[in-house]
Structure formats: C-alpha cells, structure tokens
Amino acid sequence: MTQDEEDPDMLAFAPVLPGTPPDGWTLDNLPPDLPKHTELIRGTLVMSPQKVWHMAVVDTLKILIREQCPAEYEVRREMAIRKTNRSAPEPDLSIVHASAVDWDKTIYLPGEVAMVAEVISPESEERDRDDKPVMYAHMGIPTFWLIERGQDNAPIVHEHYLYAGVYKPIRTHTGRLTTSVPFLIDIPLTVPNR
C-alpha cells in the first residue's frame, strides 16, 4: 500500500506548486506566496511536507542550542542560503554569524553560515543524504549535521566537518550531543512526547 492509499484525503489539502518556466526559476523570478517548506534547487521548486517528529526535533534542537549560543552566533530555522541564483537550499537548522542578522533578511550568504543541519524525513531522505551535503560543501559551510530518527524517536546526530571541499564524518552522537564546533554545545538528544 502506498502512502497515498493510506491517507487519500491528504491529497485534497496538499498545496500545488506552480509549473516551472522553460528556463527554470531563479531568486529573481520566484512566484509570490509559495507554500511553507518550499526550496529552490537547481531552478526547480521543491516542497517537503513536515511530519510531527521532524518538527519536534527541529523545534527542540533550536531551543536547546539557542540556550548555549554565544553572542557572536544566532540559531535559525528554515532560512534559505544562496548558492547561486538558481539554488537556495533551506536547511532545517543553521547557525549563522550574529553580524549577518537583519530582521528584514530572507536569505543568507554562505559566508554568513557556520553550521547547517538537515533532519531526515522519508519524503526528503535522498535530498538530505545525497544532494544537500554536496551543495553545502560547495558553498564552503564548515559544519554539517545529518539527523535521523533513532530508537524511541530520539534523534541521532551525524556530525561532519568540511575538509578539502568535502564533508567528512567526525562523530555520531546518540543520547547526548557534545561538540565544540562552531561553539561549545552540550545538550540531550531527546524529543518531548507532547
């Protein structure tokens, strides 16, 4: 049974993205009022619906990391990063330099970002595991976290550092995330039940 067969009524509520123009979308010609969680990837609009576990992990990590964040950084959720005029991926979480924060900003430049994180969902797993790390590495973002669902719904964080233009795995965190990059972070890896 497919996902659509399991819940056919959900199709009635799914937003529809506009068709792609012949030359693709760019940051200059994006249509207004795009649905939430829509990214521009290689001239195409991509939307990933969010499941409750995914949202809970992103919310929890953002709150916990923000509590330990020094003044020179800020934690952001779902803010696009400009790779090119045709690609602006939107990581689930990012840590940006405080000097880049502007209340009217809608997109960050790669040099303003110290870390990006993607929380894997079934709908976006291939992009999160294969495509996004390559894009972020090409942008020169120093740290990448890939977060997946572990036992009892606890997140597992795979920490990667950029070496010679490629992300290399450094460590896998289960139960607790303890790192010093981009700053000292020591938080539990749990998701609230409610």
C-alpha positions, 0 to 999 in steps of 0.5 A: 500500500502506498502512502497515498492509499493510506491517507487519500484525503491528504491529497485534497489539502496538499498545496500545488506548486506552480509549473516551472518556466522553460528556463527554470526559476531563479531568486529573481523570478520566484512566484509570490506566496509559495507554500511553507517548506518550499526550496529552490534547487537547481531552478526547480521548486521543491516542497517537503511536507513536515511530519510531527517528529521532524518538527519536534526535533527541529523545534527542540534542537533550536531551543536547546542550542539557542540556550548555549549560543554565544553572542557572536552566533544566532540559531535559525530555522528554515532560512534559505542560503544562496548558492547561486541564483538558481539554488537556495537550499533551506536547511532545517537548522543553521547557525549563522554569524550574529553580524549577518542578522537583519530582521528584514533578511530572507536569505543568507550568504554562505559566508554568513553560515557556520553550521547547517543541519538537515533532519531526515524525513522519508519524503526528503531522505535522498535530498538530505543524504545525497544532494544537500551535503554536496551543495553545502560543501560547495558553498564552503559551510564548515559544519554539517549535521545529518539527523535521523530518527533513532530508537524511541524517536530520539534523534541521532546526530551525524556530525561532519566537518568540511575538509578539502571541499568535502564533508567528512564524518567526525562523530555520531552522537546518540543520547547526548550531543557534545561538540565544540564546533562552531561553539561549545554545545552540550545538550540531550538528544531527546524529543518531548512526547507532547 
